[in-house]
């Protein structure tokens, strides 16, 4: 416990010592930063005049690609939803229709096909 209090005390003391160092660095560094910024203004103007049309063209091209991709993904997701609904609705309906067609006759697919091959109407009628 005493070691923890000692670490807190000396950590706080070292932070208090850093405050004047930070003030001195800010006093020296801010004017230096202003000078570097003033020297960079012509370069920024040239980059703005040359780079802005390129940036606009890249933004338009990227927007067109994004719109195309978005439309394709929208149609694919709609297709996936339609496929899911079709499977969820049509497969049970198909099974229900198959069960109702063979209801009560005890016939499976092979027996029904064999009766149809013999020409019997029993496989065709729904009871």
Buried (B, 14 or more C-beta within 10 A) or exposed (E): EEEEEEEEEEEEEEEEEEEEEEEEEEEEEEEEEEEEEEEEEEEEEEEEEEEEEEEEEEEEEEEEEEEEEEEEEEEEEEEEEEEEEEEEEEEEEEEEEEEEBBEEBEBEEEBBEEBEEEEEEEBEEEE
